[in-house]
Amino acid sequence: MGWGCDVRIGRYYTRKVDLMNDSDLTAFQASQLQYLRSQVDRAQDDSLRSDPHPNAQNKLFYAREELRTFTSNLRVAGKNI
């Protein structure tokens, strides 16, 4: 069992995180990360077209936000990305 510490999440909440040597991503996490990055790339390409879909900026925002949340959670868990 590794050492644990409290990690602040938000303003008032903390969560116990295990600080074992978990710097490597699992196969699922790596594929999820690759998928989310490709979603951001695709949404960005769509938003930069000469005739973008009216909803293209919203899709780009949500794709970036989902990627940001996913990577942030991995970093809190001790993953090194």
N, C-alpha and C positions, 0 to 999 in steps of 0.2 A: 504494500500500500504506500502511495506517495504522500508527500507533504501537502497539506491543504492550506488555502488562504481565503479570506473574504474578498470578493470582487464587488465593487459598487456598480449597480445597474440602475441607471436613472438617478434620481435625486436622493431617494431615501432607502431604497431596497438594496440589500446585499445578498450575495449567493455564495455558497461554499464551492470552491473549485479545486479539483484535485490537480496538483502540479506534477504529475508523473511526466516522464519524458515522452510526450505524445506529439512530437513535432511533425510526424509523418501523417499524411492524409490517408484515410481508408480509400478503397477503390470507389465506393459509392460517393464519398465526399469529393474526390477528384473528378468524377464524371459529372456530378452536380455543378461543380465550379466551372468546368469546361462548358456545360450547357448554358449556365447563366451568363458567362462571358460572350458566348455566341449570340445569345438573345440581345445583349446590349449592342454588340456589333451590328446585328441585323436591324435593330430599331434605329440606331444612329444612321446607318446607310439610308433607311427609308425616310428619316426626317430631313436628310440633306439632299434629297432628290429635287429636281427642278419643279416637279409637281407633287409635293408631298400630300399624303392623305391628311385630312383635317385633324385626325386623332393621333398623328405621328409623334408629336411632342409629348403627349400624355403617355404613350406606350414607352417612349424613351425614358421618361422620368420614372415610371414604375419598374422598368427593367433595371435601371441603375440603382434604384432604391432596394430592390430585391437582392441584387448582387452585393450591395454595401452591407445590408443586414446579415446576409449569409457569411460574408468574410469577417464581419465584426464578431459574430458569434463563434466562429472558428478561432479567432485570435484570443477571445476570452477563455476558450477551452484549452489554450496553450498551443494551438497549431501555428506553425511558422509559415506564412504564405507571403 
